[in-house]
Amino acid sequence: MIFIMYMIKSPTLGRAHELVIERILKYGRYELDTEENERTVELPEPSNIHVENPFSGYMVSKYSNIQEKFMNEYVTSLLEGTEADFVYTYHDRLFHYDNVIDQIDLIIKKLRNNPTSRRAQAITWYPEVDAIAKEPPCLQRVQYLVRDGRLNQYLEFRSNDMLMAAGANMYALAHLQKYVADELGLEVGWYEHTSVSAHIYYMRDHSDLMVFVNGCNLHHLESVQKYL
């Protein structure tokens, strides 16, 4: 068996969002029901997005249901926290892990002391909570590498709604990368984002999907016809 990862190398985050939707519509093989009985189509292998500079070009696709005003609010909640009542937030998991550990501060301190470290990472998973949670976090791991005077960021998602969530995820997490880079006095480097289960809710989010299909002119794909 040959293992294939669906690679997307894009000049911008916004274009990466468009391309991953196209890949799922073209190569999505598994039509699955989630634990909440919502229908998805999923790529048969993990998907990887690479953007050399996440702040170059357009960061948000014009076909996204979420535009920059909301995304900037999401950035604030990621970096500073929110008073809203959620089961979990990435801010809490990264900056207040187990209500105690500021993992991002530890990363900054580690990279100041040892810029070549391969141990500058943070996790979001609480095994005792998330193994049985109804809504466990999708983002699992964040890792930073300092190379050639630039701060590179690698992210791993166990599950990723590429239509409705990925655009905001990428935008906010690129700003987290910039926050860490600024604290270290470094330039922002490459952004890399792996999704083990890259999928879309093609029935629930049909109208939003059609905006991408029409805007990106994907009607020529035979595999798209079943979702029209």
C-alpha positions as CSV (number, residue, x, y, z in Angstrom):
1,M,0.0,0.0,0.0
2,I,1.4,3.4,-1.0
3,F,0.7,6.2,1.5
4,I,-0.2,9.5,-0.2
5,M,-0.5,12.9,1.4
6,Y,-2.4,15.5,-0.5
7,M,0.1,18.4,-0.8
8,I,-0.9,22.0,-1.4
9,K,1.8,24.5,-1.9
10,S,0.2,27.9,-2.2
11,P,1.5,31.5,-2.5
12,T,-1.2,32.7,-0.1
13,L,-3.4,31.4,2.7
14,G,-6.6,32.5,0.9
15,R,-5.6,30.5,-2.2
16,A,-4.7,27.5,-0.1
17,H,-8.3,27.5,1.3
18,E,-9.7,27.5,-2.3
19,L,-7.3,24.7,-3.4
20,V,-8.1,22.4,-0.5
21,I,-11.9,22.7,-1.2
22,E,-11.1,21.7,-4.8
23,R,-9.0,18.8,-3.7
24,I,-11.7,17.4,-1.4
25,L,-14.3,17.7,-4.2
26,K,-12.0,16.1,-6.7
27,Y,-10.4,13.3,-4.6
28,G,-12.8,12.9,-1.6
29,R,-13.6,9.2,-1.3
30,Y,-15.3,8.6,2.0
31,E,-18.8,9.9,2.5
32,L,-19.2,9.4,6.3
33,D,-21.6,10.4,9.0
34,T,-20.0,12.0,12.1
35,E,-20.9,11.2,15.7
36,E,-23.6,13.9,15.4
37,N,-25.0,12.2,12.3
38,E,-23.9,14.9,9.9
39,R,-22.8,13.9,6.4
40,T,-19.2,14.6,5.3
41,V,-16.9,13.9,2.4
42,E,-13.3,13.2,3.4
43,L,-10.0,12.9,1.6
44,P,-8.7,9.3,1.8
45,E,-5.3,10.5,3.1
46,P,-4.1,13.4,5.2
47,S,-3.8,16.9,3.6
48,N,-0.9,19.2,4.0
49,I,-0.9,23.0,3.2
50,H,2.4,24.9,2.9
51,V,2.6,28.7,2.5
52,E,6.0,30.2,2.4
53,N,4.9,33.5,3.8
54,P,1.3,33.5,5.3
55,F,1.2,37.3,5.3
56,S,1.9,37.6,1.6
57,G,-1.0,38.2,-0.8
58,Y,-4.6,37.7,0.3
59,M,-5.0,35.8,3.5
60,V,-8.8,35.3,3.2
61,S,-10.6,33.9,0.1
62,K,-13.3,36.2,-1.1
63,Y,-15.5,33.0,-1.3
64,S,-15.2,32.3,2.4
65,N,-18.3,32.7,4.6
66,I,-16.1,34.4,7.2
67,Q,-14.3,37.6,6.3
68,E,-11.6,39.6,7.9
69,K,-13.7,41.5,10.5
70,F,-14.8,38.3,12.2
71,M,-11.4,36.8,11.7
72,N,-9.7,39.6,13.5
73,E,-12.1,39.1,16.4
74,Y,-11.1,35.4,16.3
75,V,-7.4,36.4,16.4
76,T,-8.1,38.5,19.5
77,S,-9.9,35.6,21.3
78,L,-7.0,33.3,20.4
79,L,-4.3,35.6,21.7
80,E,-6.1,37.2,24.6
81,G,-9.0,34.9,25.5
82,T,-12.7,35.5,25.5
83,E,-15.5,35.8,28.1
84,A,-17.8,33.7,25.9
85,D,-18.8,30.3,27.3
86,F,-17.2,27.6,25.2
87,V,-16.5,23.9,26.0
88,Y,-12.8,24.8,25.2
89,T,-10.8,27.5,23.5
90,Y,-7.5,27.3,21.8
91,H,-6.4,30.2,23.9
92,D,-7.0,28.3,27.1
93,R,-5.4,25.1,25.8
94,L,-2.3,26.9,24.6
95,F,-1.9,29.8,27.1
96,H,-3.4,28.1,30.2
97,Y,-3.0,24.4,29.7
98,D,-4.7,22.6,32.6
99,N,-5.3,26.1,34.0
100,V,-1.6,26.3,34.9
101,I,0.8,26.2,32.0
102,D,1.4,29.0,29.5
103,Q,2.8,26.8,26.7
104,I,3.4,29.7,24.3
105,D,5.5,31.6,26.9
106,L,7.5,28.4,27.5
107,I,8.1,28.1,23.7
108,I,9.3,31.7,23.6
109,K,11.7,31.2,26.5
110,K,13.0,27.9,25.0
111,L,13.7,29.5,21.6
112,R,15.4,32.5,23.2
113,N,17.7,30.2,25.1
114,N,18.2,27.7,22.2
115,P,17.1,29.0,18.8
116,T,17.9,25.7,17.1
117,S,15.6,23.7,19.4
118,R,13.3,21.0,17.9
119,R,11.4,20.8,21.2
120,A,9.4,24.1,20.9
121,Q,5.9,22.7,20.8
122,A,2.5,22.9,22.4
123,I,-0.4,20.5,22.6
124,T,-4.1,20.9,23.2
125,W,-5.3,17.4,24.1
126,Y,-6.3,16.6,27.7
127,P,-6.6,12.7,27.6
128,E,-8.7,12.4,30.7
129,V,-11.2,15.0,29.3
130,D,-11.0,14.8,25.5
131,A,-11.1,11.1,25.1
132,I,-14.8,11.1,26.2
133,A,-15.7,14.7,25.3
134,K,-18.5,15.5,22.8
135,E,-16.5,18.4,21.3
136,P,-12.8,17.7,21.7
137,P,-10.3,20.1,20.1
138,C,-9.5,19.7,16.4
139,L,-6.1,21.4,16.6
140,Q,-3.7,19.0,18.3
141,R,-0.2,20.3,18.1
142,V,1.8,23.4,17.3
143,Q,5.6,23.4,16.7
144,Y,8.1,26.1,15.9
145,L,11.4,26.0,14.2
146,V,13.8,28.9,13.9
147,R,15.8,28.6,10.7
148,D,17.7,31.3,8.8
149,G,16.4,34.0,11.1
150,R,12.8,33.1,10.5
151,L,10.2,31.5,12.7
152,N,8.5,28.6,11.0
153,Q,5.2,27.1,12.3
154,Y,3.9,23.6,11.9
155,L,0.3,22.6,12.9
156,E,-1.4,19.3,13.2
157,F,-5.2,18.9,13.2
158,R,-6.9,15.5,14.0
159,S,-10.0,16.7,12.1
160,N,-10.6,19.8,10.0
161,D,-13.8,21.2,8.5
162,M,-12.1,22.7,5.4
163,L,-15.1,24.7,4.2
164,M,-16.4,26.5,7.2
165,A,-13.5,26.4,9.7
166,A,-10.1,26.2,7.9
167,G,-10.0,29.7,6.6
168,A,-10.4,31.2,10.1
169,N,-8.1,28.6,11.6
170,M,-5.3,29.5,9.2
171,Y,-5.8,33.2,9.6
172,A,-5.8,33.2,13.4
173,L,-2.9,30.7,13.7
174,A,-0.8,32.7,11.3
175,H,-1.3,35.6,13.7
176,L,-0.2,33.4,16.6
177,Q,2.9,32.7,14.6
178,K,3.5,36.4,14.1
179,Y,3.0,37.0,17.8
180,V,5.7,34.5,18.7
181,A,8.0,35.8,16.0
182,D,7.6,39.4,17.2
183,E,8.4,38.3,20.8
184,L,11.6,36.7,19.5
185,G,12.5,39.6,17.1
186,L,12.3,37.3,14.1
187,E,10.6,37.4,10.7
188,V,7.7,35.1,10.0
189,G,8.7,32.0,8.1
190,W,6.7,29.3,6.4
191,Y,3.3,28.1,7.6
192,E,2.5,24.4,7.4
193,H,-0.8,22.8,8.3
194,T,-1.5,19.1,8.3
195,S,-5.1,17.8,8.6
196,V,-5.4,14.0,9.2
197,S,-9.1,14.1,8.4
198,A,-9.7,16.9,5.8
199,H,-13.4,17.1,5.1
200,I,-16.5,19.2,4.3
201,Y,-20.1,19.0,5.4
202,Y,-21.4,19.1,1.9
203,M,-25.1,18.7,2.9
204,R,-25.3,21.0,5.9
205,D,-23.2,23.7,4.3
206,H,-24.4,23.3,0.7
207,S,-25.0,27.0,0.0
208,D,-21.6,28.0,1.2
209,L,-20.0,25.2,-0.8
210,M,-21.7,26.4,-3.9
211,V,-20.1,29.8,-3.5
212,F,-16.7,28.1,-3.7
213,V,-17.8,25.9,-6.6
214,N,-19.2,28.8,-8.6
215,G,-16.4,31.3,-7.7
216,C,-13.6,28.9,-8.4
217,N,-15.3,27.5,-11.5
218,L,-15.2,23.9,-10.4
219,H,-18.2,22.7,-12.4
220,H,-15.8,20.9,-14.8
221,L,-14.9,18.4,-12.2
222,E,-17.0,15.2,-12.7
223,S,-16.8,14.4,-9.1
224,V,-18.5,17.8,-8.2
225,Q,-21.8,16.8,-9.9
226,K,-23.0,14.7,-6.9
227,Y,-22.7,17.8,-4.6
228,L,-24.6,20.3,-6.9
